[in-house]
Amino acid sequence: MTHLNDITTDTNVSTRSKGSHLTIDDRVKISVLKELEYSNRMIAQYIGVAHGTIDREIKRGMVTKMSKQSNNGKVYCYYKEYYDPYTAQERCEKSRPNCGRTPIYQSSPEIINLLDDLMLGEFDFKDHDKFESLDSQKCSPYATLKIAESLVNDDVKLPASERPIYNWIDKGLLRTKNIDLLEKTRRTKAKHGRTPKREQPGKNISQRPKEVETHTTFGHWEIDTVQGKKSAEDPVILVLAERLTRYNLAFKITSKTPNAVSRVITKLKELTGDYFDEIFKTITPDNGSEFFEVANEVDQVYYADAYSPWQRGTNENNNRLLRRSITKGTSLQLFSEFDVGQANLRLNSYPRKILGGKSSLDRFEEEILKIIDPETLAV
């Protein structure tokens, strides 16, 4: 209990952390000081808060006390208003749950349903041409947020970043669970240790221009193959990933052989004509035998070190996204060239955080239009 002896007349402002609430001890002190007829400004200075805080606090804690007095057989009622610290504390505690801004997951259930539908692959994109290729595709919280921004009106409130969405999932506030997320960001940095020496058919990645490492210039590609079922008779997918835009090319080829790969490179040369060397400045394959002829087709080919997948990180990331549609262990004989093309289109249409929310397709088109006059492009 606070006594009068505990109250000093020191007019120095108390040290108080910003944003802290009044405590029951503060309120008892306010009550005593009011009894001593201190002004609200003096009380505020003593407690260490703005005088407006004391003004509001006095209003919150005001109660009316009635007293009766008899005189000549008549009863008179007298009313007195005063500040009661315990009433103020009780009223504060009751109102506290209503303080602050209402969270989006409470105020906008329709937005929460939209986010859930996108993350669970349940959203119907049939009326949204830009994202139609993502139909039935599960989206990460970041991609979900970027797609939602395109689907809702400007005045609709969305989370400022994907972090609140992860928090809501962790707290069990959404239908989406952690197990539904294709990958939660807990990636460990690759360890770039020593790698075994192996004879290569061309130049080593250490000879590759330094500008390629920075992901700042267009036209540098990584090449790889994606297998469904590990079988010599099963087709494979040849993929090329452009390092700046993360754009992916995917071709279903009959076998994992140098001839099959060379046919695709020849086809790309025919399609791009005189622009081939500007679009495909360098290509980085691994040491697979199917890429031994690439150096004969393209001038600037640099082979990665053996057992060093991090040297082709764009390939690795894109392959993981492609696996969402074409799962490992499934025979590629079950997928037509159209199926492979659709799976790759979904990959390229996916909003990416590393691209500022744009898709690989958006960024690739921007870079291509810097090289090729739009009027010369084939329809």
N, C-alpha and C positions, 0 to 999 in steps of 0.2 A: 504494500500500500504506500502511496506517495503522501508525505506530510508537508506542511507548510515549510518546515525547516529544509526540505529538499529543494525548494524553489528559491533560486537566487534572483537578484535584480540585475545581473550582468547583462548588458545590452549587446554583447558580442554575438554575432550570428553563429549558431552551432554548426559543426561539421556534419554533413548528412549526404549520403550517396544519392545521386540523381535518380529519380524515378521510384524511390522506396516509398512504401505506404506508411501511413500513420499507424502506430501500435497502440495497444490499450494503455501503456504507460504514457505515451504522448497525449492521449485523450484525457487521462486523469490530470496531467499537468495543465492542459488547456482549461479544464473545469476549475481547478484551483485558481488559476490566473484570472479567469472570468469573475470568480467570487471576489478577487482583490481589485476588480474593476480595471484590469489592464485592457488597453485597446487591442483590436484584432491585429494591428500592425506590430505592436510590441510583442504580442504572443507569437506571431509569425517569426519575428526576429529571434526570439528565444528558442523556439522549436527548430528553426532552421529551414523554413519553407516559405513559399510565396504567400503574401497576405490573402490572395484569392483562395488559396487552399484552406486557410482558416475560416474565411467567410463561408465557404461551402460546407466545411466541417461543422460549424456552429448551426447552420440550417439543418444539417442531417441529424444532429443530436438534440434538437429542441423538443422538449416535452412540456406538457401543461399539467401543473399540479393544482388540485382543487382543495381548499380548506374551508371548513364550516365554522361559523361563530354564532352563538345564540345571544340575543339581546331583547329583553322585554317580551319573551315568549316567541320571538321570531328568529328564524334561522337564516343567516346570511351566508352566501357562497362566495368565496374569493378565489380567483384564478391567477396563477403565476406561471410564466414561461421561464424555463431555465435550460441550460445545456447539461445533458446527462451523458457521461462518457461511455457507460455500458450500453445504453440504447444506441448511441452512435456506432459502437463496435458491432453490435448485432445487425443493425441495418446495413453496414458496410459488407459484412460477411454474406448476407443474403443476396446482395446485389452484385457481388464480385463475379459469379458465373456469367452474368450478362455483359460484363465489361469487354471492351475491345471489339475488333472486327469479326463478324461471323465468318468462319472458315468456308471456303468454296464447297467442300464436300457436304456442308450442311445447308448452305444457301442455294446451291445450284445442282440438285440431283440429276437434272438432265445432262449437265456437263460431265458429271461423274459417269453416267451411263455411256456417254459418247467415248470417254477415255477407255472405259472397260471394253467396249465393243471393238475399239481399234487394237488394243493390246491382246485381246483374245481371238482376233481374226473373225469377228462376228459382224463387222460393219459392212453394209451393202453399198458398194461404190458405183452401182450401175448408172447413177445420174451425175457422176463426177468423172469426166473423161480423163483428167490429169492423173488420177490415182486408180483408174479402172484396173490396171495390171496388178494392183495390190489386193484385189478381192480375195478374201479368205486368208490373207497373209497376216500373221501375227506381227505386231510392231513393237519396237522398244519404247520405253517412256519418252525418250527424246523425239523419235520419229512420230510418235502419237501426238505429242504437243505441236509439232510443226504442221502435221496434217490437219489437226483440229483448228489451228489458226487460219487455215485456208477454207475451212468448212463453215465456221460460225461468223456472225456479224462482228464488226469492229467494237461494238459496245458491250459484247459479251465478255465477262471476266474469266480469264484463264490463268493458271499458275504462271509465274514469271519465268520459271525454269522447270526442268524435269525433277529436281530434287524433292519438292513437295510430293510428287507422285510416288517416288520411291518410299518416302516416309509414310504415306497413306497405305501403301501395300504392306510395309513392315508392321503397321499398326492394325492390319486386318480391316481397314475401312472400305476396301474395294472388293469386287468379285475377283479381280486379278490377284493371284498369289505369286510369291517368289518363284515357285516351281513352274509357273506359266511363262516367265521371262526366258527368252531364248538364251540370253547371256547377261548376267549381272556384272557390272564393271568391277571385277576383282582380278584384272590381268596383272601378271607379274612380268617385269621387264626381262626381256631375253638376255641370257648370259652369253656374251660374245667371247667365247673361249677359243682356244686353238683348235683347228680342224685338221683332219688327216689329209695328207697330200694325195692327189689323184690326177692322173694325166687328163688334160682337157684338149678338146679339138680346136680351140681358138683362144682369144685373149681372156685373161682373168679379170674378175670384177674389180680388182685393185687398180687396173688400168683405165677403168671407166671414168669419164669426165666428172670432176667434183660437183658440178652443178646438178648432176642427177640425184645426188644424195639429199639435196635440200627440198625436193618436191616443189620447186618454184618455177620450173620451165616445162612447157608442154612437149610431148612427143617421145617420152621415155617409157618403154613398156617392159613388163615382166611376162614371161610365158610359162605355162604349166599345163599338165593334163589332170583331169578329174576322172577317177574311175568310179563305176558303180559297184559292179561285182568283179572281184579279182579273178579274171579268166582271160586267157590269151585270145579266146574267140569273141569276147564281149567288146562292143564298141566303147570308146572313151570320148570325153569332151575336151577339146583343145581350147584353152582360155588364154586371153591376152588382157592384161590390166595396165591401164595408163596411170602413171604414178601421180601426176598433178591432179587430175580430175577424178581418179578412181573409177573411170569408165571401164566397163568390161565387155570384151568380145567373147562369144562362146560358139564353138562349132562342133557338131557331132561328127566324129570321124570313125572310119571302120576299124582302125587298129592303132595301137601305140607304137608306130613305126616312123622312121625318118621320111619315107615316101609320103605317108598320109599327112605329116606335118608340112612338108614341102608343098603339097598341093594347096593347102590353105594359104601359105605365104604367097604363092603364085596368084591365087585368086584375089588376095588383097592388093597385090601390085596392079592387077587388071582393073580393079574397082577404083583405085585412087589415082592411077596414071602418073602424071608428072608430079603430083603432090605426095607421092609415097615417101620420099626422103624427108619431107617436112613434117609429115604426120608420124612416121616411124623413124625417129632419129637414132634411137638405140633400142636394142632388145636384150633382156637379161634372162636366160634360161638357167635351169639347174644342169646337173651333169648326166641327166637321163639320155640313153642312147638315141631316143627318138628326136633329140634336138641336135644331133651331130651334124646335120646338113644345113642347119639354119645359117651358119657362118658363110656358107656358099651362096645363100640367097640375099643376105643383108650385109652391108659393109660393117656397121657398128654393132657387133654382137659381143657381149661380155658374159662369160660363164661364172656363175656363183660357185663358191667353195662347196665341197662335198659336206653333207650333213649340216648345212647352215641355212635353214629355212627363213631365218630372220632377215637374210639379205634380199629376200623377195617378199617383204611383209605385205605389200599391196595384193599380191597373188593370194597369200595365205588368208587375209581378211575377206577378200571377195569369194574365195572358195568356200569359206565358212557360211557366208550368206547364201551362196548357191545351194549348199547342202540343205537349206531349209526346204527347198522344193524337190531336190534330188538326193535322197538319203543314201548314205553309204551302205553298201551291201545289196542294193537293188540293181538288177540287171538293166543296163541302158537300152537293151532291146525293147523294153517296155515304153520307152520315151521316143516320140517322133522328133524330127528336127524342129517342128512347130512347138512342141512341148519344151524343148531346150531353149528355144527363142523366147517363149513366154516367161520361163523361169529367169532367164537373163534380163528380160525387160523389167521384171519385178525388182531385181537387184539394182538396176540402173535408175529406177524411179523412186527408190527409197531415200527419204530425206536424211542427210548425214550431218552430224554435229561438226565434224572436221571441215565440212564445206560450208559452214555457216547456215545450215538448214536447207541448203539447196541439194538437189539430187545430182548424181554423177552425170545423168543425161543432160541436165540443165548446163552444167559446167562444160561438158564436152562440146555441146553445140556452140557455146560462147567462144571456145578456143578454135573450133573448126572455122567459124565465120571470120576469124582473124586471118586465116590462111586462104580460104576459098571464097570467091565471089558468089553470093547466094544465087545470082542469075545463072551461074554455070552448073549448079547442082542439079543432078538428075532427080526427077520427081519419083 
